[in-house]
Amino acid sequence: MFRHKELVGATGPARAVLRAAQRWGVLSVVLVLAVGGSVSAQNCVTAPPGMVAWWPLDEVLGTVVHDIVGGLDGTAMPGTIGALAGTGPVTSAAWGPPTFPVGVVGNSLFFFLDRRVEVQSSVALNPGTGDFAIDAWVIFAASSNGQGLTIVRKGTTSGQTYRFVIDDVSSPQLSFKLEGSNGVSSLGAPILPGMWHHVAVTLERAGGGQTVTLYIDGAAANAASGADVGMIVNTEPLLIGGDGVLAGEIALDEVEIFDRALDPQEVQEIFSAGSAGKCRCVTAPCCMAAWWSLDELWGPTAHDPLGPPLSDGTDFGAPTPNPAVVQ
């Protein structure tokens, strides 16, 4: 039997829509209200296949950082998302100095000191012996103190780990380092502070070897081939924006992980899409105020990625996941 997801605080039409979803087994619920503004994806680029996680980083409050593809939601640490004076990641609307431009695609999150997002370990976030890729938009302030400003890293101790960071040295470097069961690999490329860059890294393996390629603003910035580093699996959380120790200032937008290596054209297309970003399937109709995709596989929350003024829903009666029309 299809059990319901009830929106906390919803009344009138909002509750009626969700009740209808419960009754008829609707797999995706969209609430459209007659309000100003519109949502458009006319110039977006189709998301490449193989995406296992996509954190838009559009949140402006709360502790949950939504993964809109794989359900691998993160937790804002060590406090809630909000203002610069708080303890968690900072929404772009509340940035203090340095004055960074607001996110490339919608909102973005700013990190400094020990602020970060932690995502519980998952098989999907471990490359194992396969190919994978990471991409994101990033901006940072240079302080030349030798710190590694985290974009994404999984594993902070020795062993099978990967880290995609900005090495804040005298000439800042976009850096990617792998530690596998058979060895270590690292690669860097110069990157300028104070402006948004689209960055990506791909790992492609074949015949006992591997090729790592770094991209900056849609173009290959450096590449290296060598022996395969082997298995990369750990049970530590994936970290976005920081590693939990004191660090400099970095903002991130649109962080994604793939279980395959993106090709150069795919990276170029994401960069060229700019503020339009990646398509979320179809052009959304005007005046969307809430969107419950009901893609969750576990946990108590039914996410509304559009956020306020409506809220996420809470599961009642242990809903059972079903095969979906829209993943």
C-alpha positions in Angstrom: 0.0 0.0 0.0 1.3 3.5 -0.8 1.8 5.4 2.4 1.9 9.2 2.6 4.5 11.9 3.1 2.9 14.8 4.9 4.3 18.3 4.7 5.0 19.8 8.1 3.0 23.0 8.4 1.3 22.6 5.0 -2.4 23.7 4.8 -5.0 24.1 2.2 -3.9 23.3 -1.4 -0.4 22.1 -0.4 -1.8 19.4 1.9 -4.5 18.5 -0.6 -1.8 17.9 -3.3 0.2 15.7 -1.0 -2.9 13.8 0.1 -3.8 13.2 -3.6 -0.2 11.9 -4.1 -0.8 9.5 -1.3 -4.1 8.3 -2.6 -3.1 7.8 -6.3 0.5 6.8 -5.9 1.9 9.9 -7.6 5.7 9.6 -7.9 6.6 13.3 -8.2 4.7 16.2 -6.7 5.0 19.8 -7.9 3.1 22.7 -6.3 2.7 25.8 -8.5 1.3 29.0 -7.0 0.4 32.3 -8.6 3.5 34.2 -7.4 5.9 36.5 -9.2 9.0 35.2 -11.0 9.7 32.1 -13.0 12.0 29.1 -13.2 13.7 28.5 -16.5 16.2 25.9 -17.8 16.2 27.0 -21.5 19.9 27.3 -21.7 21.0 24.5 -19.5 23.1 21.5 -20.5 22.0 17.9 -20.2 23.7 16.4 -17.2 26.2 13.8 -18.3 25.4 10.1 -17.5 27.0 8.4 -14.6 26.3 11.1 -12.0 26.1 9.5 -8.6 25.8 12.7 -6.5 24.9 16.3 -7.1 25.0 18.9 -4.4 23.7 22.3 -5.8 24.6 24.0 -2.5 21.6 26.3 -2.8 20.7 26.0 0.9 20.2 29.2 2.9 19.5 27.7 6.4 19.3 24.4 8.3 21.7 21.5 8.6 20.8 19.4 5.6 22.7 19.8 2.3 20.8 18.1 -0.4 22.0 15.6 -3.0 19.3 15.8 -5.6 20.5 12.7 -7.6 21.7 10.0 -5.2 20.1 10.9 -2.0 23.5 11.3 -0.3 22.5 14.3 1.7 25.3 16.0 3.7 25.2 17.7 7.1 26.5 21.2 7.7 29.2 21.2 10.3 30.0 22.2 13.0 26.8 24.3 13.0 23.8 25.3 10.9 24.0 27.1 7.6 23.5 30.8 8.0 25.4 34.0 8.8 29.1 34.7 8.9 28.8 35.1 12.7 27.5 31.6 13.1 29.4 28.3 13.1 28.3 26.6 9.9 28.7 27.1 6.2 27.6 30.6 5.1 24.9 31.3 2.5 26.1 33.6 -0.2 23.6 36.2 0.8 25.5 36.6 4.1 29.1 36.7 3.0 31.4 39.2 4.6 34.8 40.1 3.3 36.3 39.0 1.0 33.3 40.0 -1.2 32.8 37.1 -3.5 30.2 37.2 -6.3 27.1 35.1 -5.4 27.1 31.6 -6.8 27.3 30.8 -10.5 24.1 28.7 -10.6 21.7 30.0 -8.0 23.1 30.2 -4.4 26.4 28.8 -3.2 28.1 28.2 0.2 31.1 29.8 1.7 33.5 28.0 4.0 36.3 29.1 6.3 37.9 28.0 9.6 36.5 24.5 10.4 33.2 24.9 8.5 32.3 22.1 6.1 29.7 19.6 4.8 30.0 16.0 5.8 28.4 13.2 3.7 28.2 9.8 5.2 30.4 7.2 3.5 28.7 5.3 0.7 29.8 2.7 -1.9 28.9 5.3 -4.6 31.5 7.7 -3.3 34.4 5.1 -3.3 36.0 4.8 -6.8 37.2 1.2 -6.0 39.1 0.1 -9.0 37.0 2.0 -11.5 36.9 5.4 -13.3 35.4 8.5 -11.8 35.2 12.3 -12.0 34.4 15.3 -9.8 33.4 18.8 -11.0 32.4 22.0 -9.2 32.4 25.8 -9.4 34.9 27.3 -7.0 36.2 30.7 -5.9 38.8 31.3 -3.1 40.8 34.0 -1.4 44.6 33.5 -1.5 46.6 33.9 1.7 49.7 31.9 0.6 49.8 30.0 3.9 50.3 26.6 2.4 46.8 25.3 3.4 44.7 22.9 1.3 41.3 24.5 0.7 39.0 21.6 0.3 36.7 21.2 -2.7 36.0 17.5 -2.1 38.0 14.9 -0.1 37.3 11.4 1.2 39.7 10.1 3.7 41.9 12.4 5.8 44.2 9.8 7.2 46.7 7.6 5.4 45.4 4.8 3.3 43.0 4.7 0.4 42.0 8.3 -0.1 41.4 11.1 -2.6 41.4 14.8 -2.3 40.5 17.6 -4.7 41.7 20.9 -3.3 43.3 24.3 -3.8 46.8 24.3 -2.5 47.0 27.9 -1.2 50.7 28.5 -1.8 52.5 31.5 -3.3 51.2 30.5 -6.7 47.9 28.7 -5.9 47.4 25.2 -7.5 44.4 23.2 -8.2 45.5 19.8 -6.9 44.3 16.2 -7.0 45.9 13.4 -5.0 45.1 9.7 -4.9 46.3 7.2 -2.4 45.4 3.6 -3.5 46.3 0.1 -2.5 49.2 0.0 -5.0 50.6 3.6 -4.8 50.1 7.3 -4.8 49.4 9.8 -7.6 49.2 13.6 -7.5 48.7 16.3 -10.1 48.4 20.1 -10.0 47.7 23.1 -12.2 47.9 26.9 -11.5 44.6 28.6 -10.7 43.8 32.3 -10.0 42.1 33.5 -6.8 39.2 36.0 -6.5 37.1 34.7 -9.4 34.7 31.8 -10.1 36.3 28.9 -12.0 34.7 25.7 -13.2 37.0 22.8 -12.1 37.0 19.1 -12.9 39.2 16.1 -12.5 38.8 12.7 -14.2 40.4 9.4 -13.5 40.4 6.9 -16.4 42.0 3.4 -16.0 42.8 0.7 -18.5 45.3 -2.1 -18.9 47.1 -1.6 -15.6 47.5 2.1 -16.1 45.6 5.3 -15.4 45.3 8.9 -16.7 44.3 11.8 -14.5 43.2 15.0 -16.1 42.6 18.4 -14.4 40.3 20.9 -16.1 39.9 24.6 -15.4 37.2 26.7 -17.1 36.4 24.0 -19.6 39.9 23.2 -20.8 42.4 20.6 -19.8 45.0 22.3 -17.6 47.2 19.3 -16.9 47.3 15.5 -17.4 49.4 12.6 -16.3 49.5 8.9 -17.1 51.2 6.2 -15.0 50.7 3.0 -13.1 47.3 2.3 -11.7 47.2 3.2 -7.9 44.8 0.3 -7.3 41.8 0.1 -5.0 40.5 3.3 -3.4 37.9 2.5 -0.7 37.5 3.9 2.8 34.7 4.3 5.3 35.3 7.9 6.2 32.8 10.6 5.4 33.2 12.7 2.2 34.0 16.3 3.1 32.9 19.3 1.0 34.4 22.8 1.7 36.7 21.9 4.5 38.4 19.1 6.4 37.5 20.1 10.0 40.7 22.0 10.8 41.3 25.7 10.4 41.5 26.8 6.8 41.2 29.8 4.5 38.3 31.1 2.5 36.6 29.2 -0.3 33.1 29.1 -1.8 31.6 26.3 -3.8 28.7 25.7 -6.1 27.3 22.7 -8.0 29.5 19.9 -6.7 29.1 16.6 -8.5 30.6 13.1 -8.5 30.5 10.6 -11.4 31.3 6.9 -11.6 32.9 7.4 -15.0 35.5 9.7 -16.5 33.9 12.7 -18.2 35.2 13.4 -21.7 36.6 16.8 -22.7 33.4 17.9 -24.5 31.2 17.1 -21.5 33.4 19.3 -19.3 33.4 22.1 -21.8 29.6 22.0 -22.1 29.1 22.3 -18.3 31.5 25.2 -18.2 29.8 26.9 -21.2 26.4 26.6 -19.7 27.4 29.0 -17.0 24.6 30.3 -14.8 22.1 28.0 -16.6 23.8 25.0 -15.2 22.7 21.4 -15.8 19.2 20.6 -16.8 16.9 19.1 -14.2 15.2 17.1 -17.0 12.7 19.6 -18.4 12.0 23.4 -18.3 10.0 24.0 -15.1 6.8 25.9 -15.5 6.4 29.4 -14.2 5.8 30.2 -10.6 6.9 26.8 -9.0 6.9 27.3 -5.2 7.7 23.8 -4.1 8.8 20.5 -5.6 8.8 17.1 -3.9 10.4 14.6 -6.2 9.9 11.7 -3.7 13.2 10.0 -4.7 14.2 9.2 -1.2 15.3 5.7 -0.4 15.7 6.1 3.3 15.5 8.6 6.2 12.6 10.6 7.6 12.7 13.6 5.2 10.9 14.2 1.8 13.0 17.0 0.3 11.8 20.2 -1.3 14.9 21.4 -3.1 13.3 24.8 -3.8 13.3 25.5 -0.1 11.4 28.3 1.7 8.7 29.5 2.1 7.5 25.8 2.2 9.5 23.1 4.0 10.7 19.6 3.6 8.1 16.9 4.4 8.3 14.3 7.1 7.6 10.6 6.4 4.7 9.0 8.3 4.0 5.3 8.3 7.3 4.1 6.8 6.7 4.7 3.1 8.1 2.0 0.8 10.2 3.0 -2.3 8.8 1.9 -5.6 10.1 1.8 -9.1 10.0 5.4 -10.4 9.2 7.1 -13.7 11.6 10.0 -12.8 14.6 9.1 -10.8 
